[in-house]
Amino acid sequence: MLPYRRTKVKRELRDRINILRDQLNTAMKRQFETELANSMQRIREAIAPYTRFVRVEREKLDRLDQELRTAKREVHSIRDAVYKQESAPAVDPV
């Protein structure tokens, strides 16, 4: 084989290998992304019941917290009213 021809064949082979490498990388990346997306979807579906449970329980706790805050305000209001009543001078109904 002539040196020029051999160099040309090597260059063509190298170019073809690079093209195939790029195609393989693209295909592998696409497959990996597909598998990753599928896995993430399966995980989301698997934990969905727990996510809903936690959300519902959190909402219950938030409501209870609000009720507790309201009750505390009422207790403070009643306590203040009682304290003011006790502090007021006693007037004898004569």
mmCIF file as gemmi writes it, N, C-alpha and C atoms, coordinates in Angstrom:
data_model
loop_
_atom_site.group_PDB
_atom_site.id
_atom_site.type_symbol
_atom_site.label_atom_id
_atom_site.label_alt_id
_atom_site.label_comp_id
_atom_site.label_asym_id
_atom_site.label_entity_id
_atom_site.label_seq_id
_atom_site.pdbx_PDB_ins_code
_atom_site.Cartn_x
_atom_site.Cartn_y
_atom_site.Cartn_z
_atom_site.occupancy
_atom_site.B_iso_or_equiv
_atom_site.pdbx_formal_charge
_atom_site.auth_seq_id
_atom_site.auth_asym_id
_atom_site.pdbx_PDB_model_num
ATOM 1 N N . MET Axp A 1 ? 0.845 -1.163 0 1 0 ? 1 A 1
ATOM 2 C CA . MET Axp A 1 ? 0 0 0 1 0 ? 1 A 1
ATOM 3 C C . MET Axp A 1 ? 0.895 1.231 0 1 0 ? 1 A 1
ATOM 4 N N . LEU Axp A 2 ? 0.507 2.201 -0.73 1 0 ? 2 A 1
ATOM 5 C CA . LEU Axp A 2 ? 1.271 3.434 -0.834 1 0 ? 2 A 1
ATOM 6 C C . LEU Axp A 2 ? 1.147 4.24 0.46 1 0 ? 2 A 1
ATOM 7 N N . PRO Axp A 3 ? 2.211 4.93 0.841 1 0 ? 3 A 1
ATOM 8 C CA . PRO Axp A 3 ? 2.159 5.716 2.081 1 0 ? 3 A 1
ATOM 9 C C . PRO Axp A 3 ? 1.022 6.741 2.083 1 0 ? 3 A 1
ATOM 10 N N . TYR Axp A 4 ? 0.794 7.395 0.962 1 0 ? 4 A 1
ATOM 11 C CA . TYR Axp A 4 ? -0.284 8.377 0.894 1 0 ? 4 A 1
ATOM 12 C C . TYR Axp A 4 ? -1.623 7.694 1.132 1 0 ? 4 A 1
ATOM 13 N N . ARG Axp A 5 ? -1.806 6.564 0.475 1 0 ? 5 A 1
ATOM 14 C CA . ARG Axp A 5 ? -3.064 5.807 0.593 1 0 ? 5 A 1
ATOM 15 C C . ARG Axp A 5 ? -3.232 5.316 2.023 1 0 ? 5 A 1
ATOM 16 N N . ARG Axp A 6 ? -2.152 4.839 2.627 1 0 ? 6 A 1
ATOM 17 C CA . ARG Axp A 6 ? -2.215 4.336 3.996 1 0 ? 6 A 1
ATOM 18 C C . ARG Axp A 6 ? -2.598 5.476 4.946 1 0 ? 6 A 1
ATOM 19 N N . THR Axp A 7 ? -2.021 6.63 4.775 1 0 ? 7 A 1
ATOM 20 C CA . THR Axp A 7 ? -2.34 7.787 5.613 1 0 ? 7 A 1
ATOM 21 C C . THR Axp A 7 ? -3.805 8.178 5.447 1 0 ? 7 A 1
ATOM 22 N N . LYS Axp A 8 ? -4.273 8.16 4.206 1 0 ? 8 A 1
ATOM 23 C CA . LYS Axp A 8 ? -5.67 8.514 3.935 1 0 ? 8 A 1
ATOM 24 C C . LYS Axp A 8 ? -6.617 7.506 4.583 1 0 ? 8 A 1
ATOM 25 N N . VAL Axp A 9 ? -6.294 6.224 4.482 1 0 ? 9 A 1
ATOM 26 C CA . VAL Axp A 9 ? -7.137 5.173 5.068 1 0 ? 9 A 1
ATOM 27 C C . VAL Axp A 9 ? -7.158 5.314 6.592 1 0 ? 9 A 1
ATOM 28 N N . LYS Axp A 10 ? -5.988 5.602 7.183 1 0 ? 10 A 1
ATOM 29 C CA . LYS Axp A 10 ? -5.923 5.786 8.637 1 0 ? 10 A 1
ATOM 30 C C . LYS Axp A 10 ? -6.796 6.967 9.068 1 0 ? 10 A 1
ATOM 31 N N . ARG Axp A 11 ? -6.696 8.063 8.324 1 0 ? 11 A 1
ATOM 32 C CA . ARG Axp A 11 ? -7.476 9.254 8.652 1 0 ? 11 A 1
ATOM 33 C C . ARG Axp A 11 ? -8.972 8.959 8.534 1 0 ? 11 A 1
ATOM 34 N N . GLU Axp A 12 ? -9.363 8.265 7.47 1 0 ? 12 A 1
ATOM 35 C CA . GLU Axp A 12 ? -10.774 7.918 7.282 1 0 ? 12 A 1
ATOM 36 C C . GLU Axp A 12 ? -11.252 6.998 8.401 1 0 ? 12 A 1
ATOM 37 N N . LEU Axp A 13 ? -10.411 6.034 8.774 1 0 ? 13 A 1
ATOM 38 C CA . LEU Axp A 13 ? -10.761 5.115 9.857 1 0 ? 13 A 1
ATOM 39 C C . LEU Axp A 13 ? -10.905 5.887 11.174 1 0 ? 13 A 1
ATOM 40 N N . ARG Axp A 14 ? -9.97 6.788 11.445 1 0 ? 14 A 1
ATOM 41 C CA . ARG Axp A 14 ? -10.022 7.601 12.662 1 0 ? 14 A 1
ATOM 42 C C . ARG Axp A 14 ? -11.294 8.45 12.679 1 0 ? 14 A 1
ATOM 43 N N . ASP Axp A 15 ? -11.618 9.052 11.539 1 0 ? 15 A 1
ATOM 44 C CA . ASP Axp A 15 ? -12.83 9.868 11.448 1 0 ? 15 A 1
ATOM 45 C C . ASP Axp A 15 ? -14.08 9.023 11.689 1 0 ? 15 A 1
ATOM 46 N N . ARG Axp A 16 ? -14.085 7.851 11.093 1 0 ? 16 A 1
ATOM 47 C CA . ARG Axp A 16 ? -15.238 6.957 11.245 1 0 ? 16 A 1
ATOM 48 C C . ARG Axp A 16 ? -15.373 6.498 12.693 1 0 ? 16 A 1
ATOM 49 N N . ILE Axp A 17 ? -14.245 6.18 13.319 1 0 ? 17 A 1
ATOM 50 C CA . ILE Axp A 17 ? -14.267 5.774 14.733 1 0 ? 17 A 1
ATOM 51 C C . ILE Axp A 17 ? -14.791 6.919 15.6 1 0 ? 17 A 1
ATOM 52 N N . ASN Axp A 18 ? -14.357 8.144 15.311 1 0 ? 18 A 1
ATOM 53 C CA . ASN Axp A 18 ? -14.84 9.301 16.079 1 0 ? 18 A 1
ATOM 54 C C . ASN Axp A 18 ? -16.344 9.496 15.916 1 0 ? 18 A 1
ATOM 55 N N . ILE Axp A 19 ? -16.823 9.323 14.699 1 0 ? 19 A 1
ATOM 56 C CA . ILE Axp A 19 ? -18.266 9.439 14.449 1 0 ? 19 A 1
ATOM 57 C C . ILE Axp A 19 ? -19.017 8.371 15.225 1 0 ? 19 A 1
ATOM 58 N N . LEU Axp A 20 ? -18.528 7.132 15.154 1 0 ? 20 A 1
ATOM 59 C CA . LEU Axp A 20 ? -19.177 6.035 15.88 1 0 ? 20 A 1
ATOM 60 C C . LEU Axp A 20 ? -19.124 6.271 17.392 1 0 ? 20 A 1
ATOM 61 N N . ARG Axp A 21 ? -17.999 6.788 17.876 1 0 ? 21 A 1
ATOM 62 C CA . ARG Axp A 21 ? -17.873 7.084 19.31 1 0 ? 21 A 1
ATOM 63 C C . ARG Axp A 21 ? -18.909 8.131 19.723 1 0 ? 21 A 1
ATOM 64 N N . ASP Axp A 22 ? -19.052 9.17 18.917 1 0 ? 22 A 1
ATOM 65 C CA . ASP Axp A 22 ? -20.042 10.21 19.218 1 0 ? 22 A 1
ATOM 66 C C . ASP Axp A 22 ? -21.46 9.644 19.209 1 0 ? 22 A 1
ATOM 67 N N . GLN Axp A 23 ? -21.748 8.805 18.221 1 0 ? 23 A 1
ATOM 68 C CA . GLN Axp A 23 ? -23.075 8.193 18.147 1 0 ? 23 A 1
ATOM 69 C C . GLN Axp A 23 ? -23.33 7.3 19.358 1 0 ? 23 A 1
ATOM 70 N N . LEU Axp A 24 ? -22.314 6.541 19.749 1 0 ? 24 A 1
ATOM 71 C CA . LEU Axp A 24 ? -22.449 5.663 20.912 1 0 ? 24 A 1
ATOM 72 C C . LEU Axp A 24 ? -22.66 6.486 22.182 1 0 ? 24 A 1
ATOM 73 N N . ASN Axp A 25 ? -21.878 7.545 22.344 1 0 ? 25 A 1
ATOM 74 C CA . ASN Axp A 25 ? -22.045 8.411 23.521 1 0 ? 25 A 1
ATOM 75 C C . ASN Axp A 25 ? -23.441 9.019 23.569 1 0 ? 25 A 1
ATOM 76 N N . THR Axp A 26 ? -23.921 9.471 22.416 1 0 ? 26 A 1
ATOM 77 C CA . THR Axp A 26 ? -25.259 10.06 22.352 1 0 ? 26 A 1
ATOM 78 C C . THR Axp A 26 ? -26.32 9.029 22.715 1 0 ? 26 A 1
ATOM 79 N N . ALA Axp A 27 ? -26.199 7.834 22.151 1 0 ? 27 A 1
ATOM 80 C CA . ALA Axp A 27 ? -27.173 6.774 22.431 1 0 ? 27 A 1
ATOM 81 C C . ALA Axp A 27 ? -27.136 6.377 23.907 1 0 ? 27 A 1
ATOM 82 N N . MET Axp A 28 ? -25.938 6.258 24.461 1 0 ? 28 A 1
ATOM 83 C CA . MET Axp A 28 ? -25.818 5.875 25.87 1 0 ? 28 A 1
ATOM 84 C C . MET Axp A 28 ? -26.374 6.963 26.782 1 0 ? 28 A 1
ATOM 85 N N . LYS Axp A 29 ? -26.105 8.21 26.452 1 0 ? 29 A 1
ATOM 86 C CA . LYS Axp A 29 ? -26.617 9.32 27.254 1 0 ? 29 A 1
ATOM 87 C C . LYS Axp A 29 ? -28.142 9.346 27.219 1 0 ? 29 A 1
ATOM 88 N N . ARG Axp A 30 ? -28.7 9.183 26.035 1 0 ? 30 A 1
ATOM 89 C CA . ARG Axp A 30 ? -30.154 9.177 25.886 1 0 ? 30 A 1
ATOM 90 C C . ARG Axp A 30 ? -30.767 8.02 26.681 1 0 ? 30 A 1
ATOM 91 N N . GLN Axp A 31 ? -30.16 6.838 26.595 1 0 ? 31 A 1
ATOM 92 C CA . GLN Axp A 31 ? -30.662 5.677 27.326 1 0 ? 31 A 1
ATOM 93 C C . GLN Axp A 31 ? -30.556 5.894 28.84 1 0 ? 31 A 1
ATOM 94 N N . PHE Axp A 32 ? -29.43 6.454 29.277 1 0 ? 32 A 1
ATOM 95 C CA . PHE Axp A 32 ? -29.246 6.727 30.701 1 0 ? 32 A 1
ATOM 96 C C . PHE Axp A 32 ? -30.305 7.702 31.202 1 0 ? 32 A 1
ATOM 97 N N . GLU Axp A 33 ? -30.547 8.769 30.443 1 0 ? 33 A 1
ATOM 98 C CA . GLU Axp A 33 ? -31.542 9.762 30.849 1 0 ? 33 A 1
ATOM 99 C C . GLU Axp A 33 ? -32.939 9.16 30.901 1 0 ? 33 A 1
ATOM 100 N N . THR Axp A 34 ? -33.249 8.29 29.95 1 0 ? 34 A 1
ATOM 101 C CA . THR Axp A 34 ? -34.547 7.616 29.95 1 0 ? 34 A 1
ATOM 102 C C . THR Axp A 34 ? -34.688 6.731 31.176 1 0 ? 34 A 1
ATOM 103 N N . GLU Axp A 35 ? -33.659 5.934 31.453 1 0 ? 35 A 1
ATOM 104 C CA . GLU Axp A 35 ? -33.697 5.046 32.618 1 0 ? 35 A 1
ATOM 105 C C . GLU Axp A 35 ? -33.781 5.842 33.913 1 0 ? 35 A 1
ATOM 106 N N . LEU Axp A 36 ? -33.052 6.94 33.975 1 0 ? 36 A 1
ATOM 107 C CA . LEU Axp A 36 ? -33.086 7.789 35.168 1 0 ? 36 A 1
ATOM 108 C C . LEU Axp A 36 ? -34.484 8.366 35.374 1 0 ? 36 A 1
ATOM 109 N N . ALA Axp A 37 ? -35.087 8.864 34.316 1 0 ? 37 A 1
ATOM 110 C CA . ALA Axp A 37 ? -36.441 9.427 34.408 1 0 ? 37 A 1
ATOM 111 C C . ALA Axp A 37 ? -37.44 8.36 34.841 1 0 ? 37 A 1
ATOM 112 N N . ASN Axp A 38 ? -37.322 7.158 34.284 1 0 ? 38 A 1
ATOM 113 C CA . ASN Axp A 38 ? -38.218 6.068 34.668 1 0 ? 38 A 1
ATOM 114 C C . ASN Axp A 38 ? -38.03 5.692 36.131 1 0 ? 38 A 1
ATOM 115 N N . SER Axp A 39 ? -36.792 5.635 36.568 1 0 ? 39 A 1
ATOM 116 C CA . SER Axp A 39 ? -36.514 5.298 37.968 1 0 ? 39 A 1
ATOM 117 C C . SER Axp A 39 ? -37.071 6.364 38.904 1 0 ? 39 A 1
ATOM 118 N N . MET Axp A 40 ? -36.881 7.618 38.55 1 0 ? 40 A 1
ATOM 119 C CA . MET Axp A 40 ? -37.409 8.704 39.381 1 0 ? 40 A 1
ATOM 120 C C . MET Axp A 40 ? -38.935 8.635 39.457 1 0 ? 40 A 1
ATOM 121 N N . GLN Axp A 41 ? -39.571 8.317 38.348 1 0 ? 41 A 1
ATOM 122 C CA . GLN Axp A 41 ? -41.03 8.203 38.34 1 0 ? 41 A 1
ATOM 123 C C . GLN Axp A 41 ? -41.483 7.053 39.238 1 0 ? 41 A 1
ATOM 124 N N . ARG Axp A 42 ? -40.795 5.92 39.168 1 0 ? 42 A 1
ATOM 125 C CA . ARG Axp A 42 ? -41.147 4.781 40.027 1 0 ? 42 A 1
ATOM 126 C C . ARG Axp A 42 ? -40.967 5.138 41.5 1 0 ? 42 A 1
ATOM 127 N N . ILE Axp A 43 ? -39.915 5.871 41.813 1 0 ? 43 A 1
ATOM 128 C CA . ILE Axp A 43 ? -39.689 6.286 43.202 1 0 ? 43 A 1
ATOM 129 C C . ILE Axp A 43 ? -40.808 7.215 43.66 1 0 ? 43 A 1
ATOM 130 N N . ARG Axp A 44 ? -41.166 8.191 42.813 1 0 ? 44 A 1
ATOM 131 C CA . ARG Axp A 44 ? -42.256 9.115 43.17 1 0 ? 44 A 1
ATOM 132 C C . ARG Axp A 44 ? -43.556 8.356 43.415 1 0 ? 44 A 1
ATOM 133 N N . GLU Axp A 45 ? -43.849 7.391 42.554 1 0 ? 45 A 1
ATOM 134 C CA . GLU Axp A 45 ? -45.072 6.608 42.713 1 0 ? 45 A 1
ATOM 135 C C . GLU Axp A 45 ? -45.025 5.77 43.981 1 0 ? 45 A 1
ATOM 136 N N . ALA Axp A 46 ? -43.847 5.261 44.318 1 0 ? 46 A 1
ATOM 137 C CA . ALA Axp A 46 ? -43.712 4.421 45.51 1 0 ? 46 A 1
ATOM 138 C C . ALA Axp A 46 ? -43.896 5.223 46.795 1 0 ? 46 A 1
ATOM 139 N N . ILE Axp A 47 ? -43.428 6.46 46.814 1 0 ? 47 A 1
ATOM 140 C CA . ILE Axp A 47 ? -43.528 7.248 48.048 1 0 ? 47 A 1
ATOM 141 C C . ILE Axp A 47 ? -44.764 8.14 48.088 1 0 ? 47 A 1
ATOM 142 N N . ALA Axp A 48 ? -45.554 8.14 47.033 1 0 ? 48 A 1
ATOM 143 C CA . ALA Axp A 48 ? -46.731 9.016 46.971 1 0 ? 48 A 1
ATOM 144 C C . ALA Axp A 48 ? -47.675 8.826 48.163 1 0 ? 48 A 1
ATOM 145 N N . PRO Axp A 49 ? -48.002 7.584 48.563 1 0 ? 49 A 1
ATOM 146 C CA . PRO Axp A 49 ? -48.901 7.436 49.719 1 0 ? 49 A 1
ATOM 147 C C . PRO Axp A 49 ? -48.325 8.066 50.99 1 0 ? 49 A 1
ATOM 148 N N . TYR Axp A 50 ? -47.048 7.923 51.19 1 0 ? 50 A 1
ATOM 149 C CA . TYR Axp A 50 ? -46.414 8.495 52.381 1 0 ? 50 A 1
ATOM 150 C C . TYR Axp A 50 ? -46.396 10.016 52.303 1 0 ? 50 A 1
ATOM 151 N N . THR Axp A 51 ? -46.174 10.532 51.11 1 0 ? 51 A 1
ATOM 152 C CA . THR Axp A 51 ? -46.175 11.979 50.922 1 0 ? 51 A 1
ATOM 153 C C . THR Axp A 51 ? -47.551 12.55 51.243 1 0 ? 51 A 1
ATOM 154 N N . ARG Axp A 52 ? -48.599 11.879 50.758 1 0 ? 52 A 1
ATOM 155 C CA . ARG Axp A 52 ? -49.963 12.331 51.052 1 0 ? 52 A 1
ATOM 156 C C . ARG Axp A 52 ? -50.242 12.259 52.551 1 0 ? 52 A 1
ATOM 157 N N . PHE Axp A 53 ? -49.83 11.155 53.182 1 0 ? 53 A 1
ATOM 158 C CA . PHE Axp A 53 ? -50.041 10.989 54.62 1 0 ? 53 A 1
ATOM 159 C C . PHE Axp A 53 ? -49.373 12.12 55.393 1 0 ? 53 A 1
ATOM 160 N N . VAL Axp A 54 ? -48.125 12.4 55.065 1 0 ? 54 A 1
ATOM 161 C CA . VAL Axp A 54 ? -47.387 13.455 55.764 1 0 ? 54 A 1
ATOM 162 C C . VAL Axp A 54 ? -48.061 14.805 55.548 1 0 ? 54 A 1
ATOM 163 N N . ARG Axp A 55 ? -48.518 15.076 54.333 1 0 ? 55 A 1
ATOM 164 C CA . ARG Axp A 55 ? -49.18 16.35 54.052 1 0 ? 55 A 1
ATOM 165 C C . ARG Axp A 55 ? -50.463 16.491 54.878 1 0 ? 55 A 1
ATOM 166 N N . VAL Axp A 56 ? -51.272 15.422 54.93 1 0 ? 56 A 1
ATOM 167 C CA . VAL Axp A 56 ? -52.523 15.461 55.692 1 0 ? 56 A 1
ATOM 168 C C . VAL Axp A 56 ? -52.232 15.652 57.178 1 0 ? 56 A 1
ATOM 169 N N . GLU Axp A 57 ? -51.252 14.92 57.697 1 0 ? 57 A 1
ATOM 170 C CA . GLU Axp A 57 ? -50.904 15.059 59.113 1 0 ? 57 A 1
ATOM 171 C C . GLU Axp A 57 ? -50.375 16.457 59.412 1 0 ? 57 A 1
ATOM 172 N N . ARG Axp A 58 ? -49.612 17.007 58.499 1 0 ? 58 A 1
ATOM 173 C CA . ARG Axp A 58 ? -49.086 18.362 58.686 1 0 ? 58 A 1
ATOM 174 C C . ARG Axp A 58 ? -50.231 19.374 58.741 1 0 ? 58 A 1
ATOM 175 N N . GLU Axp A 59 ? -51.223 19.194 57.863 1 0 ? 59 A 1
ATOM 176 C CA . GLU Axp A 59 ? -52.385 20.082 57.87 1 0 ? 59 A 1
ATOM 177 C C . GLU Axp A 59 ? -53.141 19.971 59.191 1 0 ? 59 A 1
ATOM 178 N N . LYS Axp A 60 ? -53.284 18.736 59.706 1 0 ? 60 A 1
ATOM 179 C CA . LYS Axp A 60 ? -53.949 18.542 61 1 0 ? 60 A 1
ATOM 180 C C . LYS Axp A 60 ? -53.181 19.262 62.104 1 0 ? 60 A 1
ATOM 181 N N . LEU Axp A 61 ? -51.87 19.092 62.099 1 0 ? 61 A 1
ATOM 182 C CA . LEU Axp A 61 ? -51.05 19.747 63.118 1 0 ? 61 A 1
ATOM 183 C C . LEU Axp A 61 ? -51.146 21.265 63.019 1 0 ? 61 A 1
ATOM 184 N N . ASP Axp A 62 ? -51.186 21.784 61.817 1 0 ? 62 A 1
ATOM 185 C CA . ASP Axp A 62 ? -51.322 23.233 61.64 1 0 ? 62 A 1
ATOM 186 C C . ASP Axp A 62 ? -52.654 23.73 62.2 1 0 ? 62 A 1
ATOM 187 N N . ARG Axp A 63 ? -53.733 22.961 61.932 1 0 ? 63 A 1
ATOM 188 C CA . ARG Axp A 63 ? -55.044 23.346 62.473 1 0 ? 63 A 1
ATOM 189 C C . ARG Axp A 63 ? -55.037 23.291 63.999 1 0 ? 63 A 1
ATOM 190 N N . LEU Axp A 64 ? -54.47 22.218 64.548 1 0 ? 64 A 1
ATOM 191 C CA . LEU Axp A 64 ? -54.404 22.097 66.005 1 0 ? 64 A 1
ATOM 192 C C . LEU Axp A 64 ? -53.562 23.212 66.615 1 0 ? 64 A 1
ATOM 193 N N . ASP Axp A 65 ? -52.489 23.573 65.953 1 0 ? 65 A 1
ATOM 194 C CA . ASP Axp A 65 ? -51.646 24.662 66.436 1 0 ? 65 A 1
ATOM 195 C C . ASP Axp A 65 ? -52.43 25.966 66.464 1 0 ? 65 A 1
ATOM 196 N N . GLN Axp A 66 ? -53.198 26.209 65.424 1 0 ? 66 A 1
ATOM 197 C CA . GLN Axp A 66 ? -54.008 27.433 65.375 1 0 ? 66 A 1
ATOM 198 C C . GLN Axp A 66 ? -55.065 27.419 66.478 1 0 ? 66 A 1
ATOM 199 N N . GLU Axp A 67 ? -55.7 26.264 66.694 1 0 ? 67 A 1
ATOM 200 C CA . GLU Axp A 67 ? -56.699 26.16 67.762 1 0 ? 67 A 1
ATOM 201 C C . GLU Axp A 67 ? -56.053 26.396 69.123 1 0 ? 67 A 1
ATOM 202 N N . LEU Axp A 68 ? -54.866 25.857 69.319 1 0 ? 68 A 1
ATOM 203 C CA . LEU Axp A 68 ? -54.151 26.043 70.579 1 0 ? 68 A 1
ATOM 204 C C . LEU Axp A 68 ? -53.807 27.514 70.793 1 0 ? 68 A 1
ATOM 205 N N . ARG Axp A 69 ? -53.357 28.181 69.755 1 0 ? 69 A 1
ATOM 206 C CA . ARG Axp A 69 ? -53.036 29.612 69.876 1 0 ? 69 A 1
ATOM 207 C C . ARG Axp A 69 ? -54.289 30.422 70.236 1 0 ? 69 A 1
ATOM 208 N N . THR Axp A 70 ? -55.405 30.072 69.598 1 0 ? 70 A 1
ATOM 209 C CA . THR Axp A 70 ? -56.662 30.759 69.897 1 0 ? 70 A 1
ATOM 210 C C . THR Axp A 70 ? -57.065 30.518 71.346 1 0 ? 70 A 1
ATOM 211 N N . ALA Axp A 71 ? -56.958 29.27 71.801 1 0 ? 71 A 1
ATOM 212 C CA . ALA Axp A 71 ? -57.309 28.938 73.184 1 0 ? 71 A 1
ATOM 213 C C . ALA Axp A 71 ? -56.402 29.678 74.166 1 0 ? 71 A 1
ATOM 214 N N . LYS Axp A 72 ? -55.117 29.774 73.849 1 0 ? 72 A 1
ATOM 215 C CA . LYS Axp A 72 ? -54.194 30.497 74.733 1 0 ? 72 A 1
ATOM 216 C C . LYS Axp A 72 ? -54.579 31.97 74.835 1 0 ? 72 A 1
ATOM 217 N N . ARG Axp A 73 ? -54.951 32.564 73.697 1 0 ? 73 A 1
ATOM 218 C CA . ARG Axp A 73 ? -55.375 33.972 73.724 1 0 ? 73 A 1
ATOM 219 C C . ARG Axp A 73 ? -56.623 34.143 74.6 1 0 ? 73 A 1
ATOM 220 N N . GLU Axp A 74 ? -57.553 33.199 74.486 1 0 ? 74 A 1
ATOM 221 C CA . GLU Axp A 74 ? -58.772 33.272 75.293 1 0 ? 74 A 1
ATOM 222 C C . GLU Axp A 74 ? -58.451 33.125 76.774 1 0 ? 74 A 1
ATOM 223 N N . VAL Axp A 75 ? -57.552 32.2 77.11 1 0 ? 75 A 1
ATOM 224 C CA . VAL Axp A 75 ? -57.154 32.002 78.508 1 0 ? 75 A 1
ATOM 225 C C . VAL Axp A 75 ? -56.51 33.272 79.05 1 0 ? 75 A 1
ATOM 226 N N . HIS Axp A 76 ? -55.617 33.874 78.274 1 0 ? 76 A 1
ATOM 227 C CA . HIS Axp A 76 ? -54.975 35.119 78.711 1 0 ? 76 A 1
ATOM 228 C C . HIS Axp A 76 ? -56.008 36.228 78.901 1 0 ? 76 A 1
ATOM 229 N N . SER Axp A 77 ? -56.962 36.301 78.005 1 0 ? 77 A 1
ATOM 230 C CA . SER Axp A 77 ? -57.998 37.323 78.098 1 0 ? 77 A 1
ATOM 231 C C . SER Axp A 77 ? -58.831 37.12 79.362 1 0 ? 77 A 1
ATOM 232 N N . ILE Axp A 78 ? -59.221 35.883 79.618 1 0 ? 78 A 1
ATOM 233 C CA . ILE Axp A 78 ? -60.006 35.578 80.824 1 0 ? 78 A 1
ATOM 234 C C . ILE Axp A 78 ? -59.176 35.85 82.073 1 0 ? 78 A 1
ATOM 235 N N . ARG Axp A 79 ? -57.916 35.443 82.06 1 0 ? 79 A 1
ATOM 236 C CA . ARG Axp A 79 ? -57.03 35.668 83.206 1 0 ? 79 A 1
ATOM 237 C C . ARG Axp A 79 ? -56.905 37.171 83.483 1 0 ? 79 A 1
ATOM 238 N N . ASP Axp A 80 ? -56.727 37.959 82.424 1 0 ? 80 A 1
ATOM 239 C CA . ASP Axp A 80 ? -56.627 39.41 82.602 1 0 ? 80 A 1
ATOM 240 C C . ASP Axp A 80 ? -57.916 39.981 83.186 1 0 ? 80 A 1
ATOM 241 N N . ALA Axp A 81 ? -59.052 39.494 82.705 1 0 ? 81 A 1
ATOM 242 C CA . ALA Axp A 81 ? -60.337 39.983 83.212 1 0 ? 81 A 1
ATOM 243 C C . ALA Axp A 81 ? -60.498 39.638 84.684 1 0 ? 81 A 1
ATOM 244 N N . VAL Axp A 82 ? -60.113 38.419 85.069 1 0 ? 82 A 1
ATOM 245 C CA . VAL Axp A 82 ? -60.207 37.999 86.47 1 0 ? 82 A 1
ATOM 246 C C . VAL Axp A 82 ? -59.26 38.843 87.318 1 0 ? 82 A 1
ATOM 247 N N . TYR Axp A 83 ? -58.059 39.062 86.836 1 0 ? 83 A 1
ATOM 248 C CA . TYR Axp A 83 ? -57.082 39.858 87.589 1 0 ? 83 A 1
ATOM 249 C C . TYR Axp A 83 ? -57.592 41.281 87.792 1 0 ? 83 A 1
ATOM 250 N N . LYS Axp A 84 ? -58.151 41.858 86.748 1 0 ? 84 A 1
ATOM 251 C CA . LYS Axp A 84 ? -58.694 43.214 86.864 1 0 ? 84 A 1
ATOM 252 C C . LYS Axp A 84 ? -59.859 43.244 87.85 1 0 ? 84 A 1
ATOM 253 N N . GLN Axp A 85 ? -60.658 42.205 87.838 1 0 ? 85 A 1
ATOM 254 C CA . GLN Axp A 85 ? -61.805 42.12 88.743 1 0 ? 85 A 1
ATOM 255 C C . GLN Axp A 85 ? -61.321 42.033 90.184 1 0 ? 85 A 1
ATOM 256 N N . GLU Axp A 86 ? -60.262 41.234 90.406 1 0 ? 86 A 1
ATOM 257 C CA . GLU Axp A 86 ? -59.726 41.086 91.759 1 0 ? 86 A 1
ATOM 258 C C . GLU Axp A 86 ? -59.042 42.368 92.209 1 0 ? 86 A 1
ATOM 259 N N . SER Axp A 87 ? -58.441 43.09 91.301 1 0 ? 87 A 1
ATOM 260 C CA . SER Axp A 87 ? -57.706 44.309 91.635 1 0 ? 87 A 1
ATOM 261 C C . SER Axp A 87 ? -58.627 45.499 91.868 1 0 ? 87 A 1
ATOM 262 N N . ALA Axp A 88 ? -59.816 45.446 91.349 1 0 ? 88 A 1
ATOM 263 C CA . ALA Axp A 88 ? -60.744 46.572 91.49 1 0 ? 88 A 1
ATOM 264 C C . ALA Axp A 88 ? -61.172 46.685 92.951 1 0 ? 88 A 1
ATOM 265 N N . PRO Axp A 89 ? -61.323 47.906 93.456 1 0 ? 89 A 1
ATOM 266 C CA . PRO Axp A 89 ? -61.767 48.06 94.849 1 0 ? 89 A 1
ATOM 267 C C . PRO Axp A 89 ? -63.183 47.528 95.012 1 0 ? 89 A 1
ATOM 268 N N . ALA Axp A 90 ? -63.354 46.859 96.105 1 0 ? 90 A 1
ATOM 269 C CA . ALA Axp A 90 ? -64.662 46.27 96.39 1 0 ? 90 A 1
ATOM 270 C C . ALA Axp A 90 ? -65.623 47.374 96.806 1 0 ? 90 A 1
ATOM 271 N N . VAL Axp A 91 ? -66.767 47.37 96.237 1 0 ? 91 A 1
ATOM 272 C CA . VAL Axp A 91 ? -67.803 48.356 96.565 1 0 ? 91 A 1
ATOM 273 C C . VAL Axp A 91 ? -68.921 47.608 97.258 1 0 ? 91 A 1
ATOM 274 N N . ASP Axp A 92 ? -69.228 48.043 98.498 1 0 ? 92 A 1
ATOM 275 C CA . ASP Axp A 92 ? -70.306 47.393 99.242 1 0 ? 92 A 1
ATOM 276 C C . ASP Axp A 92 ? -71.643 47.927 98.756 1 0 ? 92 A 1
ATOM 277 N N . PRO Axp A 93 ? -72.505 47.059 98.362 1 0 ? 93 A 1
ATOM 278 C CA . PRO Axp A 93 ? -73.822 47.521 97.924 1 0 ? 93 A 1
ATOM 279 C C . PRO Axp A 93 ? -74.674 47.856 99.15 1 0 ? 93 A 1
ATOM 280 N N . VAL Axp A 94 ? -74.643 49.023 99.607 1 0 ? 94 A 1
ATOM 281 C CA . VAL Axp A 94 ? -75.369 49.437 100.807 1 0 ? 94 A 1
ATOM 282 C C . VAL Axp A 94 ? -76.688 50.063 100.468 1 0 ? 94 A 1
